[in-house]
Amino acid sequence: MEQLVETDQEIFLFLNNLGNPAFDAFWNLVTNKFTSIPFYGLLLYLLYRSIGLKKTFVTLLLVAGLITCTDQLANVFKHWIERPRPCRQEGVMEIARFVAVRCGRFGFFSAHAASSAGLTVFLGLILRRYWKGSLIVLAVWAALVSYSRIYVGVHYPGDILVGWFFGIILGLLFYKGWKVILKKYFTIPSSPEHKTS
């Protein structure tokens, strides 16, 4: 375990120190959750065009549930594991580039990575039938958001990978739930005269 932690720190320092002050503002913008609002608006429009108003409303309720689950699960792990963020870890913070607006206490695992991965899987599986390449676009967005957490100095790569793991699992579960709900409430039942004996 100690070797794994050291390797994680080494990879973090390598990736983090690739940064350049000229790009700091850009990555701080990417890592800010409010920056993604226009992207969410586009996804909402695509959902509405693809599946209609009622199904979009159901989808948004599940999106809210998915984000809540990833955030709360990340918080449980952070206060259980209590792994300091790299910007608070002695031996790391002295040689890392910290360009984030603030540095929280614990970082394992990344809620940003978990929620972006969960949304990528959930919405990507829904939209891929209607908009070619939507899953790839979502995956690129999730990768940028996740990498930004390393760039600004607040998460190790291990935090990101574990966040992706839980995000993908939850995204798949919510997608399965979405299909069950749509099948139960939005499938038109066969009329008696169309049933075969």
C-alpha positions in Angstrom: 0.0 0.0 0.0 2.8 2.4 0.8 4.4 1.8 -2.6 1.1 2.4 -4.2 0.7 5.8 -2.4 4.3 6.8 -3.4 3.6 5.9 -7.0 0.4 7.9 -6.9 2.3 10.9 -5.6 5.0 10.6 -8.2 2.5 10.4 -11.0 0.7 13.4 -9.6 3.9 15.5 -9.3 4.8 14.6 -12.9 1.4 15.6 -14.3 0.9 18.6 -12.0 4.3 20.0 -12.9 3.6 19.8 -16.6 1.5 22.9 -16.0 2.4 26.3 -17.2 1.2 29.7 -15.7 -0.1 30.7 -19.1 -2.7 27.9 -18.8 -3.6 28.2 -15.1 -6.6 30.4 -15.7 -8.0 28.0 -18.3 -7.7 25.0 -16.1 -9.2 26.9 -13.1 -12.1 27.7 -15.5 -12.5 24.0 -16.5 -12.4 22.8 -12.9 -15.1 25.3 -11.8 -18.5 23.5 -11.7 -20.4 26.5 -13.0 -18.3 26.6 -16.2 -20.2 23.5 -17.4 -23.6 25.1 -17.2 -23.7 25.9 -20.9 -22.7 22.3 -21.7 -25.5 21.1 -19.4 -27.9 23.3 -21.3 -26.8 21.7 -24.6 -27.4 18.3 -23.1 -30.8 19.3 -21.9 -31.7 20.5 -25.4 -30.5 17.3 -26.9 -32.5 15.2 -24.4 -35.6 17.2 -25.2 -35.1 16.8 -28.9 -34.4 13.1 -28.5 -36.9 11.8 -26.0 -39.5 14.5 -25.4 -40.6 16.6 -22.5 -41.9 14.0 -20.1 -39.0 11.6 -20.5 -36.6 14.5 -20.2 -38.2 15.5 -16.9 -37.8 11.9 -15.6 -34.2 11.9 -16.8 -33.4 15.2 -15.0 -34.8 13.7 -11.7 -32.4 10.8 -12.1 -29.5 13.1 -13.0 -30.1 14.9 -9.7 -30.2 11.6 -7.9 -27.0 10.5 -9.6 -25.1 13.6 -8.7 -26.3 13.5 -5.2 -25.2 9.9 -4.9 -21.7 10.5 -6.3 -21.2 13.6 -4.1 -22.4 11.9 -0.9 -20.5 8.7 -1.5 -17.3 10.8 -2.1 -17.9 12.7 1.1 -18.3 9.4 3.0 -15.0 8.1 1.7 -13.2 11.4 2.3 -14.1 11.4 6.0 -13.5 7.7 6.3 -10.1 7.4 4.6 -9.0 11.0 5.6 -6.3 11.1 2.9 -5.0 14.7 2.7 -5.2 16.4 -0.6 -1.8 17.0 -2.3 -2.0 20.7 -1.5 -2.0 19.7 2.2 0.4 16.8 2.1 3.8 17.4 3.5 6.5 16.4 1.1 4.2 17.0 -1.8 2.7 20.5 -1.4 6.2 22.0 -1.3 7.0 20.9 -4.8 3.6 20.8 -6.4 1.9 23.6 -8.4 -1.2 24.7 -6.4 -3.3 27.0 -8.6 -6.8 26.2 -7.3 -8.9 28.8 -5.6 -9.0 26.8 -2.4 -7.7 23.5 -1.0 -10.1 21.3 1.0 -8.9 18.9 3.7 -9.4 15.4 2.2 -9.3 14.2 -1.4 -10.1 10.5 -1.7 -12.0 10.2 -3.9 -12.8 13.0 -6.3 -16.5 13.9 -6.5 -15.8 15.9 -9.7 -14.4 12.7 -11.3 -17.2 10.5 -10.0 -20.1 12.8 -11.1 -18.6 13.6 -14.5 -18.0 9.9 -15.2 -21.5 9.0 -13.9 -23.1 11.6 -16.1 -21.0 10.5 -19.1 -22.2 6.9 -18.8 -25.8 7.7 -17.9 -26.5 10.4 -20.5 -24.1 8.9 -23.1 -26.0 5.6 -23.1 -29.3 7.5 -23.5 -28.2 9.9 -26.2 -26.0 7.6 -28.3 -29.1 6.2 -30.1 -30.0 9.7 -31.3 -26.8 11.7 -31.6 -23.8 10.0 -33.0 -20.6 10.7 -31.0 -22.4 12.0 -27.9 -20.7 9.4 -25.7 -17.3 10.4 -27.0 -18.0 14.1 -26.4 -19.1 13.4 -22.9 -16.1 11.2 -22.2 -13.7 14.0 -23.4 -15.5 16.5 -21.2 -15.2 14.2 -18.2 -11.5 13.6 -18.9 -10.9 17.4 -19.0 -12.8 18.0 -15.8 -10.9 15.1 -14.1 -7.5 16.2 -15.3 -8.2 19.7 -14.2 -8.3 18.4 -10.6 -4.7 17.2 -10.9 -3.6 20.3 -12.7 -4.8 22.7 -10.1 -3.3 20.6 -7.3 -6.2 19.2 -5.4 -6.4 15.5 -6.3 -4.1 12.6 -6.9 -4.5 10.4 -10.0 -5.7 7.6 -7.7 -8.5 9.9 -6.5 -9.6 10.4 -10.1 -9.5 6.7 -11.0 -11.5 5.6 -8.0 -13.9 8.4 -8.7 -14.3 7.1 -12.2 -14.9 3.6 -11.0 -17.8 4.6 -8.7 -19.1 7.1 -11.2 -19.3 4.4 -14.0 -20.9 1.9 -11.7 -23.6 4.4 -10.5 -24.1 5.7 -14.1 -24.8 2.1 -15.2 -27.2 1.5 -12.3 -29.1 4.7 -12.9 -29.3 3.9 -16.7 -30.8 0.5 -15.8 -33.3 2.2 -13.5 -34.1 4.7 -16.3 -34.9 1.9 -18.7 -37.1 0.2 -16.0 -39.1 3.4 -15.4 -39.6 4.1 -19.1 -40.7 0.6 -19.8 -43.2 0.6 -16.9 -44.7 4.1 -17.3 -44.1 5.1 -21.0 -44.7 1.8 -22.9 -48.2 1.7 -24.4 -49.7 -1.7 -23.4 -51.2 -3.9 -26.0 -54.9 -3.7 -26.4 -56.9 -6.9 -25.7 -57.9 -7.3 -29.4 -54.2 -7.4 -30.4 -53.3 -10.1 -27.9 -52.8 -13.5 -29.3 -54.6 -16.4 -27.7 
